[in-house]
Amino acid sequence: MKGAPSPSPLQVPEFRRLTAISITVALGFGMVIPVLPDFARSFGVGIAAIGLIQLVFGLTRFSFGVVGGLAVDRFGERTATLTGILIVALSSYAAGLSQSFLQLVLARGFGGAGSALFIAGLMNRILRIIEPAAMGRATGIFRSSFLIGIGLGPLFGGLLGDELGLAAPFHIYATGLLVAAAIAWFAMAGEPARGRAEKRTPLDALRAAAPLFSDIRYTAALTATFVGWWTISGPAQILGVVFAKDRLGFSGAEVGAALTVLSLGELLILPLAGRAADTFGRRAVLLPALALSAVSVAAVGRIETTPWLFYVLMALMGASVAAGSTAAGGLLADSVPRSGSGAAVGMNQMAGDLGYLTAPTALGYVAQGSFELAYLLGAAPAALVLLVALRLPGRESKDASPRLQEVEPAEPVA
């Protein structure tokens, strides 16, 4: 049954300020992308070693997913967000000052811990300041801000690297993070009117979050988040680039154009999918998104005779990930209590990181024997989660369902 959506999240002043933090961080992160490989090779390492930098960053962020969430529960969103941003800033300064490849790897890995911390803080605050009925749109807007920042960042990073040296984007990124930290300091002061967050010990926070795993909405949010990042990292980006070059004969420019189409497909669908998730329900958006993801990914391995279809399928993959992410964000808001839960948000973040890290290796191994089989395997998670999502109710209501337990701290927490 159709319902009227609540007012736009952009009408909430604090949400606008949190979005500014996201754009600032993403812009700086994007600035580093074009210079990182050359900066790493300046230490005399090969191409294979460059991937180690991203692997260490990703593994560290994954490892600190729940830790970051527990820090939010223990110290509060403002402290966690501010500390996380400052850790990433410090790591970026350290990366730019690196005198060896090992120092660069360690600096980037340190930044992964900070990334987990500030993302958990930001997302937990968003869950508390935005009504569940508007969370689909909030997720779309927040994700769009990240895509815009990370899309524009490489342009500036490449220019700065050419003019000021390869280390310059790292230092400028770090300085921009100090600006983001200042925004966070003022934007997150005080408590939102909607639900005061209780500071808990790590044990109490984990005990409180445990019942969520019996809530189909929370498990659907986790698995949908996994599918989204699995699809982007494996079938679309890593495997997609190799398939396009080796089997379709694409040039570097054509591969770049296909990746742009992927991002555009995601960016254009986000606002529409967010509104649909808030108006018609999460299930009504998530089911088609997962079906589209499974079909579009599986089809890529069978288009060697029609290369132009690669662009179409990349756009469809981007659209499916966008729609799935807005539904997942809404489901997270529907299942997590109004007072928030850093542990629950941290586990959702870990689910996405797990998909992002495992897809390239798993699918790359299979692709050595058969691209068609690799893409069928790449479609499997979406198909399996679709079966899970079929159990979702037609219309989700936060107020009409059990909430995460409110556990009294075992001892006073400062």
LINWO-V988804 format. One record per helix or strand. SS is the DSSP state (2 for helix, 1 for strand). FROM is the first residue (numbers start at 1). LEN is the number of residues. If there is no record, write none. Layout:
ss->SS from->FROM len->LEN
ss->SS from->FROM len->LEN
//
This chain:
ss->2 from->9 len->3
ss->2 from->13 len->29
ss->2 from->47 len->17
ss->2 from->65 len->11
ss->2 from->77 len->20
ss->2 from->101 len->29
ss->2 from->132 len->33
ss->2 from->168 len->20
ss->2 from->202 len->13
ss->2 from->216 len->31
ss->2 from->252 len->29
ss->2 from->282 len->19
ss->2 from->309 len->27
ss->2 from->342 len->26
ss->2 from->371 len->19
//
